[in-house]
Structures are given as structure tokens and as C-alpha cells.
Amino acid sequence: MIATEPLGNETLVFAEFNGGVWVSRMVNPKQLEAGDRVKMSLDLSQAHPFSADTGRTLRG
């Protein structure tokens, strides 16, 4: 985990994975520190993928 951004009832969590930075939303947040290891899961139905080349959404 690189950093967190508290937003009240949820927190954005920024993490390095596979050469990139991923952002996820933590509902019912708990205190995290930079460098903490966190377990994350991916719900593809909630993902918002974008093209690295164009910046456009990959959703149709």
C-alpha cells in the first residue's frame, strides 16, 4: 500500500501491483500506514478500466 485518501465513510487505497498503481475503495475503513500489506480482491463488475494509450474508457 502506497497511500490512503480518507473520504469520510470510505477510503481510497493506492497500491502498487504488477508495475502499476491501483486505486481501490475501502468501505468501513480502518487505519493504514504507507508500506502496510493489504489483501485486495477485484470485482470486475465494479471496475473502470481505461486505455493507457488514449485515456478513454474500455467499457462499451
N, C-alpha and C positions, 0 to 999 in steps of 0.2 A: 504494500500500500504506500503510495507516494504522499497523498494529502487527502483531506476531507473538507467539505464545504457544508456546514450546518445550515439548514433552511427551516428550522422550527420542528415540524412533525416528521421530517425526513432529512437525510444527509446524503450528499453526493460523495461517492468514494472514487478516487482516482488511483488506478493500479497499473503497474507495468505487466504486460503479458505478451509473450511471443514477439518481442521487438516493438511493440506499440503501447500506447497508453489507452486504457479502457476506463470509461466512466459508468458507474452503476449507482442505483438509488437504494439506500438502506432505509427501510421503514422501521419504526421503533428503534431509532439509532442508539448506539452505545458509544462511549468514549474510545477513540482510537488515536494512536500516535504514529507519525511517519515512521516507516520501517516495519510496522506490525504486519504479521502474516494474517491474511484473511481468506476464508473459504468463500468462493462465489459460485453461483450457478447462473446459467443463461437461459432465459425464456425467450426463444426466438419469436414468439408471437408478440412480444413487447419490445423487440429490438428495432432500432432505427439506423440501418446501415446506409453509408454514403460512399460514393466513388472517391477514391484517393486522387484520381486524375481530374475529375470535373467538380467535385464537391456536391454533386447532385444526389438526391435520394435514390436508392436502388429499389425502393418499393414502387410497384406499378400502379 
